[in-house]
Amino acid sequence: MVRRYDILVIGGGAAGFTAAITAKILYRDSKVLMVTKTDKSPIVCALPYAIAGNRPLDDYLMPYSYASSLGVEILVDEVVDIDTEERVARTRGGEEIRFDNLVIATGSRPEAYMAEGVDLKGVYVLGKEYREVAELREAVNRDGVRVVLVGSGLTTAELADALSGIPGLTDHVKRYVTIVSRRKYILSRYFDEEFAELAERELEAKGVTIYSNTRVKRIHGHGRVEEVELDNGEVVKADVVVIVPTWVPNTELASRAGLEIRGRGIVVNDYMRTSKPYIYAAGDCVEKRDFLTSDQRDIKLATLACEEARRAISAIKGVTLSAGRMGRIPVTVTRVGGVVMGAAGYIESHALNEGISYIVGKARAVNRHPAWLPGGCEIQVKLLFLEDGRLIGGQAAGRCNEVAEIVNSIALAIQGSLRVEDLIIGLQHGSHPLLTYSPVMHPLINAAVEAYLKMKN
């Protein structure tokens, strides 16, 4: 029997799940089917805590039951072929699904990691599938285990933090953690040096050993990993090696369907429509255009995936957004040790690589007034402006969760194309002694003032 749906969604990750539930929330009468390879899909952003944590792995799953409660039908299968002319998708299990509109949300896949010894037992490439996470979780959840992480990004830092013990969450066993990073600083892709250093200091204070500007030469062992040889000549003992891979767009299905593909994903327009007008795509599988230069950017974030999914579903029903706001703004927040840090838009190294002239403003402020009140925390802020005053980036760090919302405020300001003057004299905000900065000490305003003075001088 051939199934028929108003909207077919391929993929059950952040983009696919959001597309499916948004379709049923906005258009209740639509028949919506989400096809996913598994009925147990871990929340990718929570993988470090799922792997190292003391709660059951099933507590870290995508809430598919919520989608079902809205009326989304879920098929556990894999779409292997799309007939774009007949609007039919075929699955590995033999199902034929007719659709009026299709959203492809096939995500990303790990790029192959080449090193001698990667096939030894105890060597894991960090994956997103339930089985992969369960196997790695079992390997690292024993006292005294020596874990070597190979990577430089957010997941590497967060996994090192989790493995080295987060009170009440991942501190039930003692582990010895080493990071091997090919970069000068871990997180240097996301943060400037003074912020990346904060994360490294936190990890080192927890006993994590970090090898920077270093690569794995080979992995040694007799059937099972025993040690990791580095290109600096050092050898690190290891019971478990976790390779945190580079992720690349998973475009194989879209390519077989004849959709246009470029180097970094499926080609879409401002409304996530592909080269076929009734086929949309969202998430890691699609190309991303920079908000400032319109060049392609390698950005893989769940927040962008969800936004793109909502945009695609809205466009299916004719609801579109201003084309002037379609560039992608990377916004990241993380917690490493006791430090919360985040970035939005450009950091200095990215601006330099693009040949963009910029002006920096910095400020520090405590999030209470007076500063001695309970919950006080100093937050440092760094903003980047074009020479004409337009805000293009910002970073923040401090030992409190408010940092995350400061970064989100920076992202909104970038999205609104705010200028330095807008932040100085036009930033309207609420203030309370027990909750916020003093209205005369807001770090975004004071950082903008510093940048403004540099512009005038």
Helices and strands as residue ranges (DSSP letters): E 2-10, H 14-26, E 32-36, G 44-46, H 47-52, G 57-60, H 64-70, E 73-76, E 79-83, E 88-91, E 96-104, E 108-110, E 123-125, H 130-140, E 145-150, H 154-163, E 175-180, H 193-205, E 209-211, E 216-221, E 225-230, E 235-237, E 240-243, E 247-249, H 252-256, E 261-262, E 265-266, E 279-281, H 302-316, G 323-325, E 331-336, E 339-345, H 348-353, E 358-366, E 378-386, E 391-398, H 402-415, H 420-425, H 443-456
